[in-house]
Amino acid sequence: MIRSPFPAMARRRLASAIALSVCIAGVHAEAVHDNDAAPDLLLDRVVVTGVRPVSALTYETDPRKPRQPIPASDGADYLKTIPGFNAIRNGGTNGDPVLRGMFGSRLNLLTNEGAMPGACPSRMDNPLSYVSPDTFDQLTVVKGPQTVLWGPGASAGTVRFSRDREIFAERTVKGSGALLFGDNGRNDQVGDATFGAPLGYARVSANRSDSDDYRDGNGDVVPSRWTKWNSDVAVGWTPDDSTLLEASFGRGDGEARYAGRGMDGAQFVRESQGLRFEKRGFDGALDRVEANVYRNRADHVMDNYTLRTPNPSSAMPMPMASNVERVTTGGRAAAVWAVDAIEITAGIDSMASEHRTRSASGIGAYALQPWALDAQVRNSGVFGELAWRTGEGRVVAGARADRAAARDLRATTGMMRMPNPTRGQTREETLTAGFARYEHGTAAKGLSWYAGVGHTERMPDYWELFSATRGPVGSVNAFSGVDTEKTTQVDLGLQYKSAKLDAWASAYAGRIDDFILFDYVAGGMMGTTTTARNVDADIHGAEAGATWKPAMHWRVEGSLAWAWGENRTQNRPLPQMSPFEARLGVNWNDHHRWSAGALLRGVARQSRVAPGQGNVVGRDLSPTAGFGTLALNVGYRVNDIVQLSAGVDNVFDRYYAEHLNLAGSADFGYPADPVRIAEPGRTAWVRVSMKY
């Protein structure tokens, strides 16, 4: 059972709360009727087509804004509003993020500048499963290997969910909140309050999200229900305008039913602690220093009896459960120097993680078993970046070096519990990374462009080292045989901005030596076995977007994303590549009270597949048909405190499935041959948000 800080809320109580909020807000509506001093700030536009870059390869957005499809329940879902991102579907929640067809630790995922890797060997609790987007203030994405400031191996990109840290000149109380109600029993509650004063502040944020199983476009029920909650507290001390010391604490839990797995997630306990220091206002070249330390614990339970009934004819006919835990500690310290047109950032970071497990047959029996420590990983790095502005140009370059290590503590491996030949062994690798980029022009002058090249080397992550059944040919297992992955990539792009048109385009081409690939082989009674090995690969692709304002109240937006990959070693497509996708959105907004919009999403057929190959979670099954969906939304600002938004996704109740997908589990009636999990059918939702 999930213990939530919120009381259980039925649909009637949630609807009553929404109605009450609207009625209270209506009392104030007349007083602000003529307030149009800052029209663009009075009504948040529903995010539909994608987030535009704020600079070369860097994207920023406020994840608390309403978005369509139905507001996200996890970090991966929200990332799909940025062109180039997709997610491997698990069910209703906890999808695994994919950028430009790249997956896993090729994406550096950070929350509050700390790593929160999951514990499940099959990434049932991937890092963004523990992220509730609407409790964060900012989402920042850097695509490609074009920064070295936030950790090693980020060949696909870097994703940071962060919260603001403020210094208050006077006593201040502010807060925000939102309620969401939708089809399939969806209901969310989120609240955030800050109490500030010149000497410091306290901030409390909490959320709860709940949904039943959804129905696909054919009306069939897809096992997908979930409940999750999070609560976080931050206390800051600000003795002067340039100094900040903050301590933070957080906890969360949840459960999720998965249509594409043999087990469900019965527990997702998160415990987080952090300490952060910032100092500015130095004399001379030193501009600021910042440092943080953190400890994140994931305690995850997967079983086949809490959210389903064990299938007597399946590979797990009896009640079974596995409990895995991962504790990650780390820290980072950096200093920034600024002299005339040059800015230099330099620092160090480190991370250490321990993984342990226990399991048993029988309901609740795992809790009586002792823990077994099976893996340790660690990384220490030093980094530096330089930005040098020359007239209308800007040169940005960086380098980092890391020492990575992994220790294998498994006594046995495989379902037959064979002795582990690498038990007690430690792998150590020295990793290097660097990039250089030239940027010319500024958006204020209309046209700007950039060109950059980056290289990074990535240590095989926990899942690639420990979850595969076998390693490359000639090796005893994946831990000993899988090599580090090396990516070299060129990134190009341009942006154009005028009074009515804002357009951008980016393209990339890369070569990956020793790309880590998984082969899936059906093993009869033993189930599917996996082999992790290295191949050489080529990748390239592009994204583009534009916003056109044909009239004062109208906005037309569009975005495109395309990714391509080739397994050079075998002369076949690289698996799990996202198909070509286009989005077109039309929005009308009077900047004061009302808004309305439509989103048309089209996804092309994906015929370049490599059946039987994939990554630690997803694999190519067969070519995927293209599809198109339509969504509608409307917004109304009741007053300067309360805003309503509502929408209908998949208006025509279309039956379709994404290419990046898990095969449906036989426990839920799916056939033995892999079948993709279908997406939700027509879904209506309403959201009321408050801010003061």
Secondary structure as UniProt FT lines:
FT   HELIX           11..29
FT   HELIX           30..32
FT   TURN            33..34
FT   HELIX           39..42
FT   STRAND          53..55
FT   TURN            56..57
FT   STRAND          58..61
FT   TURN            63..64
FT   HELIX           75..79
FT   TURN            80..81
FT   TURN            83..84
FT   STRAND          85..89
FT   STRAND          96..99
FT   TURN            100..101
FT   STRAND          102..103
FT   HELIX           104..106
FT   STRAND          107..111
FT   TURN            112..113
FT   STRAND          114..115
FT   TURN            121..122
FT   TURN            124..125
FT   HELIX           127..130
FT   HELIX           133..135
FT   STRAND          138..143
FT   TURN            149..150
FT   STRAND          157..162
FT   STRAND          172..182
FT   TURN            183..185
FT   STRAND          186..197
FT   TURN            198..199
FT   STRAND          200..211
FT   STRAND          214..216
FT   TURN            217..218
FT   STRAND          221..222
FT   STRAND          226..237
FT   TURN            241..242
FT   STRAND          243..256
FT   TURN            259..260
FT   STRAND          264..280
FT   STRAND          286..303
FT   TURN            312..313
FT   STRAND          320..339
FT   TURN            340..341
FT   STRAND          342..361
FT   TURN            363..364
FT   HELIX           365..368
FT   STRAND          372..390
FT   TURN            391..392
FT   STRAND          393..408
FT   STRAND          412..413
FT   TURN            414..417
FT   STRAND          418..419
FT   TURN            421..424
FT   STRAND          426..440
FT   HELIX           443..445
FT   STRAND          447..458
FT   HELIX           462..466
FT   TURN            473..474
FT   HELIX           478..481
FT   STRAND          485..497
FT   STRAND          501..521
FT   HELIX           524..526
FT   STRAND          529..548
FT   TURN            552..553
FT   STRAND          554..567
FT   TURN            568..571
FT   STRAND          572..573
FT   STRAND          581..589
FT   STRAND          594..603
FT   TURN            611..612
FT   STRAND          613..614
FT   STRAND          627..637
FT   STRAND          642..649
FT   TURN            651..652
FT   HELIX           666..668
FT   STRAND          683..691
//
